Amino acid sequence: MKIRLQKTDEWSGLLLLIFGLLVCWRSSELPYGGIHDPGPGFLPLWLGVLLSGMALTLFLTGALRTKGSKPLRDLWEANARWGKILLALVFLFLFAVLLDTAGFLVLSFLFLAGLFRFIDPQPWKSVIGWALAGSVGFYFVFEVWLRLRFPKGILGF
């Protein structure tokens, strides 16, 4: 049986599956801990498992689907919205650079607001509401529930 990857869903699913398995493998070298006392390997391992499962689903549905997935040769076409991809990468870079200075809570709000407003434009009311809900949600999951400490920034929160 000869496997020929011809569609973008197949390629992206395969690459994400490899990345997810790599994350699982490398995180297994860290202490796992437990559900009530997670170690540094707990979250990356389960994120790798989740990513691998979703990537495998993407790969299989892309391979089995006859319509909907673009052929690989169309990947570089002009309507791929490369400007928005580049803008999202700039947002991610700025998030990493400014995290210690601005703090996680403020920066996550600004990051989400930027994505909601400029990558897939939404009305300002939705942008503010979802960015606030997302950043506060991140705060409660990571700071309160998992007790992970993120940078507070110059504003102290």
Secondary structure as the mmCIF struct_conf table of DSSP 4:
data_model
#
loop_
_struct_conf.conf_type_id
_struct_conf.id
_struct_conf.beg_label_comp_id
_struct_conf.beg_label_asym_id
_struct_conf.beg_label_seq_id
_struct_conf.end_label_comp_id
_struct_conf.end_label_asym_id
_struct_conf.end_label_seq_id
STRN STRN1 LYS A 7 LYS A 7
HELX_RH_AL_P HELX_RH_AL_P1 THR A 8 SER A 27
TURN_TY1_P TURN_TY1_P1 SER A 28 GLU A 29
BEND BEND1 LEU A 30 LEU A 30
STRN STRN2 GLY A 33 GLY A 33
BEND BEND2 ILE A 35 ASP A 37
STRN STRN3 PRO A 38 PRO A 38
TURN_TY1_P TURN_TY1_P2 PRO A 40 GLY A 41
HELX_RH_AL_P HELX_RH_AL_P2 PHE A 42 LEU A 64
BEND BEND3 THR A 66 SER A 69
HELX_LH_PP_P HELX_LH_PP_P1 LYS A 70 LYS A 70
STRN STRN4 PRO A 71 PRO A 71
HELX_RH_3T_P HELX_RH_3T_P1 LEU A 72 ASP A 74
TURN_TY1_P TURN_TY1_P3 LEU A 75 TRP A 76
HELX_RH_3T_P HELX_RH_3T_P2 ALA A 78 ALA A 80
HELX_RH_AL_P HELX_RH_AL_P3 TRP A 82 ALA A 102
HELX_RH_AL_P HELX_RH_AL_P4 PHE A 104 GLY A 114
HELX_RH_PI_P HELX_RH_PI_P1 LEU A 115 ILE A 119
BEND BEND4 ASP A 120 ASP A 120
HELX_RH_AL_P HELX_RH_AL_P5 TRP A 124 PHE A 138
HELX_RH_PI_P HELX_RH_PI_P2 TYR A 139 TRP A 145
BEND BEND5 LEU A 146 LEU A 146
TURN_TY1_P TURN_TY1_P4 GLY A 153 GLY A 156
#
